[in-house]
Amino acid sequence: MKKFTLIFRRCSTALLCGAMVLIAAELSAQKKIVPSVGKRYGAANYPLKDASVYMKRWLLAGPVTVRESGEPDTKLQEDFFNTNPVSSIAVADDKAAPPVIVNNREYPWQMHISKEDVIDLDAVFKQDYAAAYALAEIKAESPQTVFLALGSDDGIKVWHNGKLIHKNWIDPGLTKDSDIVPVSLATGSNQILVSVQDIAGGWSFTCRVLDHAGLSERLITASGKGDLDEINSLLAA
């Protein structure tokens, strides 16, 4: 009986140790996929092929208010939109992305991973009459021209490696892929910086790279509308 008890205890101990090892391994695996802003772009990093699905992982910073108090008029909002206090972020390997600085105030980055295609800035910042910045990286294996498909509510500006490639002051409510913008990707790292300015109500955006299927669908849509400029642009790609 004593021998049986000893064997039972040894087996129980072995099973317990095995379970602890499995739990530790699971926790370790979970730690590896937890997004971090401590190293470069963290999880907001996309191989080009992955960016063809709506980009749901972004570093977000804000909200940068248009006016400290009271409701700004239309002119003040447009003037604010037309200023470019930030056009690129100097990120470095193994270092946190430096904060956005506007009017001597720092806005640190936070990782945001959306469950939906839409990046809902209202849900993150809960404020009207303000701008937010979104940062991501696309990695390309070779130089090539692609199209970013964008939708926004409200005004949106987009920079690629510090160069302004898109600017649209609008208030139509968000429509996915409402604008397409050609981007000449460089080999390696390509920084995409987005600024979306809220008027009131909804505040959100979508972004993806059109793959061949997306380009074909867009070409059919443009043909149906008779949009010759977009047709020629798409055919050139």
URDADA-V155681 format. One record per backbone hydrogen bond with DSSP energy under -0.5 kcal/mol. CO is the residue of the C=O (numbers start at 1). NH is the residue of the N-H. If there is no record, write none. Layout:
[[CO/NH] [CO/NH]]
This chain:
[[1/5] [2/6] [3/7] [4/8] [5/9] [6/10] [7/11] [8/12] [9/13] [10/14] [11/15] [12/16] [13/17] [14/18] [15/19] [16/20] [17/21] [18/22] [19/23] [20/24] [21/25] [22/26] [23/27] [24/28] [25/29] [26/30] [27/31] [28/32] [29/33] [30/33] [30/34] [31/34] [37/97] [39/42] [40/97] [41/44] [43/45] [44/137] [46/139] [47/50] [47/51] [48/51] [49/52] [50/53] [51/209] [54/56] [56/58] [56/114] [58/60] [58/112] [59/135] [60/110] [61/133] [63/65] [64/131] [70/72] [73/77] [74/78] [75/79] [76/80] [77/81] [78/82] [80/83] [89/91] [92/40] [92/95] [95/40] [100/102] [100/107] [102/105] [105/102] [107/100] [110/60] [112/58] [112/114] [118/120] [119/121] [119/205] [120/124] [121/125] [121/126] [122/126] [129/66] [129/67] [130/198] [131/63] [131/64] [132/196] [133/61] [134/194] [135/59] [136/192] [137/46] [138/140] [138/190] [139/48] [140/188] [144/146] [144/185] [146/183] [147/210] [148/150] [148/181] [149/208] [150/178] [150/179] [151/206] [153/204] [155/197] [156/168] [157/195] [158/165] [158/166] [159/161] [159/193] [160/163] [163/160] [166/158] [168/156] [168/170] [175/178] [179/150] [181/148] [183/146] [183/185] [185/144] [188/140] [190/138] [191/161] [191/193] [192/136] [193/159] [194/134] [195/157] [196/132] [196/198] [197/155] [203/121] [203/122] [204/153] [205/119] [206/151] [207/55] [208/149] [211/215] [212/216] [213/217] [214/218] [215/219] [216/220] [217/221] [218/222] [219/223] [220/224] [221/225] [222/226] [222/227] [226/228] [227/231] [228/232] [229/233] [230/234] [231/235] [232/236] [233/237] [234/237]]
